């Protein structure tokens, strides 16, 4: 995030910044410390951790009010938000039972001209999840047509035409996690589902 945008979100105008720059050395040190803390508070890693390690049982009102990114919908038993995770823009669909968070579904909103970028997104996200939940219990490349299998530079195209689906899954004490990259509506579609391991959704 650009410094100007960050400051605007914190209620500090650029005109104010110019005035502060003429202050004493002590004031400048205070400002530098404040900026560093602000950047840490909105660090992408913090957002990823918040999304990929859901607080099961959280109330719908708290997710609607204080969840990551931008609120899109606060509806019947679900909240929808937009945010970035591991550098990928996602739609987050929070699902609730008895006003308690039980599942989070993430759908990538990325639009890449190079289909190979979807492969990169998948493995970057898999690496983030591995850092949290350990090695996946399942990590597979499912081929319906193997003519591009030995040409990694075309694996993005293989997903795009439906030859290849990438799957990874974790059965962990903190979450059941299912990550896929597959063809949907004639293009690669990235999906991640995290479910409270204590609950079976109806």
N, C-alpha and C positions, 0 to 999 in steps of 0.2 A: 504494500500500500504506500502511495506517495506520501511524503511528510505533510504536504499541504492538506491532503484529504484526511489524514489521521488527525491533524490538529483541528480541522473543521468538525470532525465527529466528537471531539472533546470540548467543543465550544470556544476554541481559540482562533481568532481571525488572523489572516496574514498581516494585516495592518498592525495588530497587536504584537506579532512577532517582530516586525520591524522596530517598533518602539522598544521592545525588550532588549533588542540587540545593542541598543545604545546604553544599557544599564551598566552596573558595576560588574567586575569579574566574578564577585560572589553570586550576583543574580544570574549570570550566565551559567555558572556551575550548577545552581539549583535547577535552571531550565533544562540543562543537559541531563541531569539525573531524572527529572520528571519525564522527559522524552524517552529515555531508555526504559523506564518502568512501563510506560504506555505501550511501547513496542512489544515488550515481553507479554503484556496482558492480551494482545491480539495476535500472538505468534501463531502461524499455521499449525504447528505441532500441537498446540493446546486445543485448537478446534478439532483436529483429527482425533485426539485422545478422547475428547468429550463425546464425539459422535460414535467412535468405534468401541467405546466402553460405556454403554448406556447405563443410566441409574435406574435399574428395574424397580418398579413400584412408584416412580415419580408421578405426581398428579398432573392431569392434563393442563390445568391452568398454569402450572409452573413452566411446562414446556412451551406453551403458547406465549408466555410473557418473557421468558429468559432463555429459550433455546438458542442454538447457534444460528447465525446468518439471518436471513430475512423471512418473516412470517408471511406465508401465502394463504393458508386456510386454517381456521379453527372450527372444526365441524363435529358431527356426531361420532364420538369415539375415535377421532383421529385429528392430528395436527400435521400440516404440510409446511415445510420450510425449504429455503434454498441456501446452500452454502458450499464452500470448496473443501474437499477432503483429499489429502495427498496431491494437491495441485489440480484436482479434477472437479469441475462444477457438478454438483449433485442436487437432485430433488430428494428430500428426506420425508418419508411418510411414517409418522409415529402412530402406532395403534395401541388402543387402551381397552382393558377389560375392568369393569367396576372402578373406573376412574384411576387405574394404575397402569403405568407403561409396561407393555408386555412384548412389543416387537417394534423394530425399526427397519424399514425397507428403503434402500438407497437406489436411485436410478440415475445413471450418468446423463448429463445434458451436454457433454462434449460433442463437438462437431469437427472432426479432423478431415482435412483434404487427403492426407496420407493415411490409409487404413492401418498401416503399421503402428501408428501412434496409439491405437486402441490396445494393441498387444502390450506396448510399454505401460499404458495406464493399468492394465490388468496386473502385470507383475509388480509394478510399484505399489499398488494397493495390497497385493498378496504379501509383499515384504512388510508393509505397515502392520498388517494383521498378524504375521508371524512374530513380529517384535512384541506383540501383546499376548497372543494365545499360544505361542510356540509353533513347532512345525505342524503343517496341516495333516489331518488324518487321511484326507483324500486330496490329491493334486493330479489331475489327469487332463490329457489332451485327447478328445474324442473326435476321430476322423470318420466321416461318411464317404469320403473320396480322398485317397492318399496321393494323388498325383502331384500335390505341392508340398508334401510332407518333408522332403529333403531340401526344400528351398525356403529357408527361414525368412528371407527378404519378402516373400509372398504370403506369409502366414496371415497378415492383415487382410489381404484379398481373399484368402481361404475362409476366414470368418465371414467376410462380407457376402460371399456366394453360398454359404451354408455348408462348406466342406469341413469346417473345424469349429468345435466348441471347447472352450477352456473352463475347467471346473476346479474349485478348491473348497474344502470343507473342514470345519473344526468342531469337535464335540468337547467343550470345555466346561469346567465347573461354573464359569461366569457367563457363558453364552453359547448358544448353538449358532454357528456362522456358516453361511453358504454364499459363495462368490462364483459368478458365472460371466462369461463373455460369449455371446452367441449371436446368430443372425436373427433379426426381428424387424419386420417392415422394410426389408431390403437393405438393411445396414447393420453394422455391428452394434450390439446393445450390451452395456455393462450393468449388472445388477448385483446388489449385495443385500442379504437379509440376515439380521441379527435377532435372535429370539431368546427370551427369558427361559433358561433351562428348566425352571420349576413349573412352567405353565404350558398347557396345550391350548392354543387358540381355537375357538369354535369357528 
